[in-house]
Each structure stands twice: as C-alpha cells, then as structure tokens.
Amino acid sequence: MKIIIAGASGRMGRELIKKALSSDKFTIVGATENPESEYINQDIGELVGIKNTGIKISSDILYLVKEADGIIDFTNPSTSIENSIIAAQTRIVHVIGTTGFTNDQHEKVALSAMHAKIVQSGNMSLGVNLLSELTRRAAQTLNKDFDIEIIEMHHKNKIDAPSGTALLLGKSAAKGRKIDFNKNAVYNRNSITGEREINSIGFATLRGGSIVGEHDVIFSGDGETIKLSHSASDRGIFAQGALVAALWAKDKKPGLYSMIDVLDLK
C-alpha cells in the first residue's frame, strides 16, 4: 500500500515512518509537514536515524497524493480536515489519529467520508479499543447506581484535554447506558459543586513527565467499585494500529469507520 505520512516530524509521525519502512506491506510515497517546519526537505530516514531513503518531507500534499492509496494523519484538527477533503477528492483512505476535534469539525470529517474511506479514532491501539467495548458493556450491565468516572494521564506536552481516548471511553459508557454523552459529561469540578448527578460521566485530567498514556474507567457503587484500566508504554502500538487500519480500509467502500470496525469488536 502506498501511503503518505502527515505530520512526519511529530512523535507519531516518526513512529509511523519507522514501522512503515520496516514493513513489506507499505511504501511511503511522501511525508508532509507545515510549510514553516524546520524539517522541510529533510530525508525521512535521516529523521528517524535510518539510512537515507530519498524521500524528503514536503508541504505539498496535493502533489504527493497523486501516487498514494492513503494518508495516515496525526497532525491537528484543521490540517486533518484539509487532508480529509483531499482524500475525498481522490477517493483514497484517510486514517485520522488526530484528537481535539470540535463537534463542527467532526461533522466536516463525516462529510468527506461520503467519498473517502476514513478511519477515525481517538486511539489506534487494540487494547484501548477492547477497553472501549468493555466499558460499553459494563455501563450497559451496571445500573445508574454505579457512578462513572474516567481518569487519564499523559505527558506534559499534550495540548488537548481530556484526551481523545478518554472521550472515546466516555462515549462508550454513554452508549452502553443509553444516555446523551454531551449532556452528561462533566469536565470541571471546582468550589461547591453540589451532589453528583445521576448518570453523569466525570473526567479527571492529569499531565506530567513523559507518560505515553494511562486510562482508568471507574464504576463506583454502594459497597463495591469496578475499575477497567489500560497503560501504554510505547507509542509504537498506536502507529501499528494506524497501519492496520489503513490496510483494512483500502478495499472498503467510502464511509466513516472506527477502530471498533477495523478490529471487529462490535
């Protein structure tokens, strides 16, 4: 599969380059960064400490996309939306691992998915997506007497909060309990908050050090507590998941898919 890696110089971009270069299932036909990046024209092999590949980082995805079967994208919401439009115009795969989208931005991605094959997920790992499904089932099984809290911790450089993974888990809980996520999510508690409302889904966000990602989903009832947890120690799991998603989507019809679809966890 011929792929473009968007956001090549970022943490995930570098992981994707290493994984794709070591695989016989992928050919990197291009890598992109914003025009002001110091990494423009740098060889992607040099970027990740491997011998030169002849593939240099560019800001012109429109030129590169002519040769591509898909774009793998860990950038920012505005860039991902632009890339989704390009994917729609060329009818190719677009794997989006970017987080921090607003509802309006999600709608724009969904419009592109009318013509592109888009896999979008707040987390690309097998373990987290299994955790998401377990969260849905637990929320469905446990009644409203069990309060739901989600705790997440990431490295100090992460710019969005709560994490895309935490939101993914919260939406799974809401789906299992058959409630509106947006109406029941609680992101901030400060001063005198009053009693906890039934069916609210609370989020606690922690940041520090170099932690890749830790997530806990807590179901707390009278006299017992159930905790579902996932800890990531290597960003390679997210890169590997994104590559699996790209291969899976290559022969699919246009549409908006998730890792739940890719991993057949429904």
C-alpha positions in Angstrom: 0.0 0.0 0.0 1.4 3.4 -1.0 1.0 5.9 1.9 1.6 9.5 2.8 2.5 10.2 6.4 1.1 13.6 7.5 2.8 15.3 10.5 6.0 13.4 9.8 8.2 15.2 12.3 5.9 14.6 15.3 6.1 11.8 17.8 3.6 9.7 16.0 4.9 10.6 12.5 8.3 9.3 13.4 6.9 6.1 14.8 4.8 5.6 11.6 7.9 6.2 9.4 9.9 3.5 11.3 7.1 1.0 11.3 6.3 1.5 7.6 9.9 1.4 6.5 10.4 -1.9 8.3 7.2 -3.5 6.7 6.9 -5.2 3.3 3.3 -4.2 3.2 3.8 -0.4 2.8 5.7 2.0 0.5 6.0 5.6 1.8 5.5 7.8 -1.3 5.6 11.1 0.7 5.7 12.7 4.1 4.4 16.2 5.0 4.8 19.0 7.4 3.6 22.6 7.6 5.5 25.0 5.3 7.2 26.7 8.2 8.6 23.5 9.7 12.4 23.2 10.1 12.1 19.6 8.8 11.0 20.5 5.2 13.3 18.8 2.7 14.8 16.5 5.3 15.1 12.9 4.4 12.6 10.7 6.4 15.3 8.1 7.0 17.6 10.7 8.5 14.7 12.0 10.6 14.3 8.6 12.3 18.0 7.6 12.4 18.0 5.2 9.5 20.0 5.5 6.2 18.7 7.9 3.7 15.6 6.9 1.7 15.4 9.6 -1.0 12.0 10.6 0.4 12.1 14.2 1.6 9.5 15.9 3.8 7.3 18.3 1.8 4.5 20.8 2.4 2.7 19.9 -0.8 0.4 17.0 -0.2 -1.6 17.8 -3.4 1.5 16.8 -5.4 2.1 13.6 -3.4 -1.4 12.4 -3.3 -1.4 11.5 -7.0 0.7 8.4 -6.2 -1.0 7.4 -2.9 -3.5 4.9 -1.8 -3.9 6.6 1.6 -2.9 9.3 4.1 -2.1 8.5 7.7 -2.6 11.6 9.7 -1.6 12.6 13.3 -1.5 16.4 12.9 -4.1 18.8 14.2 -7.8 19.2 13.6 -7.7 21.9 10.9 -5.0 20.1 8.9 -6.8 16.8 9.2 -10.0 18.3 7.8 -8.0 19.7 4.9 -6.5 16.3 4.3 -9.9 14.6 4.5 -11.2 16.9 1.7 -8.2 15.8 -0.4 -8.8 12.2 0.4 -12.5 12.6 -0.7 -11.5 14.3 -3.9 -9.1 11.4 -4.8 -11.3 8.6 -3.2 -8.5 7.2 -1.1 -8.0 6.1 2.5 -7.6 8.6 5.3 -6.6 7.3 8.8 -7.1 10.0 11.4 -5.4 9.7 14.7 -5.6 13.4 15.5 -7.6 14.4 18.6 -9.1 17.6 19.9 -11.9 18.0 17.3 -15.0 20.1 17.9 -18.4 18.8 17.0 -18.5 21.0 13.9 -15.1 19.6 12.9 -16.3 16.1 13.3 -19.2 16.9 11.0 -16.8 18.1 8.3 -14.9 14.9 8.5 -18.2 13.0 8.2 -19.0 14.9 5.0 -15.6 13.9 3.5 -16.4 10.3 4.4 -19.2 10.4 1.8 -16.4 9.9 -0.8 -13.3 8.9 1.2 -12.6 5.8 3.2 -11.9 7.4 6.6 -10.9 5.6 9.8 -11.0 8.0 12.7 -10.3 7.1 16.3 -9.1 8.8 19.5 -6.8 5.8 20.0 -5.5 3.3 17.5 -4.4 0.5 19.9 -6.0 -2.9 20.1 -6.0 -2.7 23.9 -7.8 0.6 24.2 -10.4 -0.3 21.7 -11.1 -3.5 23.6 -11.3 -1.4 26.7 -13.8 0.8 24.9 -16.1 -2.1 24.2 -15.7 -3.5 27.7 -16.7 0.0 29.0 -19.8 0.0 26.9 -20.8 -3.5 28.1 -20.1 -2.6 31.8 -22.2 0.6 31.5 -25.0 -1.4 29.9 -24.9 -4.1 32.6 -24.5 -1.9 35.7 -27.4 0.3 36.6 -27.5 4.0 37.3 -26.5 3.4 41.0 -22.9 2.9 39.7 -21.2 6.2 39.1 -18.9 6.5 36.1 -15.5 8.3 36.4 -12.7 8.4 33.8 -9.1 9.3 34.8 -6.4 9.9 32.2 -2.7 10.9 32.4 -0.4 11.9 29.6 3.0 13.6 29.0 3.4 17.3 29.8 3.5 18.3 26.1 0.0 17.1 25.2 -2.1 20.1 24.1 -5.7 18.8 24.3 -7.7 17.7 27.3 -9.4 15.4 28.1 -7.5 13.1 25.8 -9.2 11.6 22.7 -9.0 8.2 24.3 -10.8 9.5 27.5 -13.6 10.9 25.3 -13.8 7.7 23.4 -14.3 5.8 26.6 -16.8 8.3 27.9 -18.9 8.0 24.7 -18.8 4.2 25.0 -20.1 4.4 28.6 -22.9 6.8 27.4 -23.8 4.4 24.6 -24.0 1.5 27.0 -26.2 3.4 29.4 -28.2 4.9 26.5 -27.8 8.5 27.6 -26.7 11.6 25.8 -22.9 12.0 26.2 -22.7 15.7 25.7 -25.5 16.4 28.3 -23.9 14.1 30.9 -20.1 14.7 30.6 -18.6 16.7 33.5 -15.1 18.1 32.8 -14.6 20.6 35.6 -15.3 20.4 39.4 -14.4 23.4 41.5 -15.7 25.0 44.7 -19.1 23.9 45.9 -20.4 21.6 43.2 -23.4 20.1 45.0 -24.1 16.4 44.9 -23.1 14.2 42.0 -25.9 14.0 39.4 -27.1 10.5 38.4 -25.7 9.3 35.1 -23.0 12.0 35.0 -19.7 10.9 33.4 -16.8 12.6 35.2 -13.4 13.3 33.7 -10.1 13.9 35.6 -7.1 15.0 33.5 -3.5 14.7 34.7 -0.4 15.9 32.9 3.3 15.3 33.6 6.7 13.9 32.6 6.9 11.6 29.6 3.9 9.3 30.2 2.6 7.9 26.9 -0.9 7.3 28.2 -2.8 5.8 31.1 -6.6 5.5 31.4 -8.9 4.2 34.1 -12.7 3.8 33.8 -14.2 3.5 37.3 -17.7 2.2 38.1 -18.4 3.0 41.7 -21.5 1.7 43.5 -22.5 1.2 47.1 -20.0 -1.1 48.7 -18.1 -2.1 45.5 -16.0 -0.5 42.8 -15.1 -1.9 39.4 -12.0 -0.5 37.6 -11.1 -1.0 33.9 -7.5 0.1 33.0 -5.1 0.5 30.2 -1.5 1.7 30.2 0.6 2.4 27.1 4.4 2.4 27.4 5.3 2.6 23.7 3.8 4.8 21.0 4.6 2.1 18.5 1.3 0.4 19.4 -0.6 3.4 18.0 1.4 3.5 14.8 0.9 -0.2 14.3 -2.8 0.2 14.8 -3.0 3.0 12.3 -1.2 1.0 9.6 -3.5 -2.0 10.3 -6.4 0.4 9.8 -5.1 1.7 6.5 -4.7 -1.8 5.1 -8.2 -2.7 6.3 -9.8 0.3 4.7 -8.1 0.0 1.3 -10.7 -2.2 -0.2 -13.7 -0.8 1.7 -16.5 1.4 0.4 -16.3 5.1 1.2 -17.6 5.8 4.8 -16.6 6.8 8.3 -15.2 3.9 10.2 -13.6 3.4 13.7 -11.1 1.0 15.1 -14.1 -0.9 16.5 -14.9 -1.7 12.9 -11.3 -2.4 12.0 -10.9 -4.9 14.9 -14.4 -6.3 14.5 -15.2 -5.7 18.2 -18.9 -4.9 17.7 
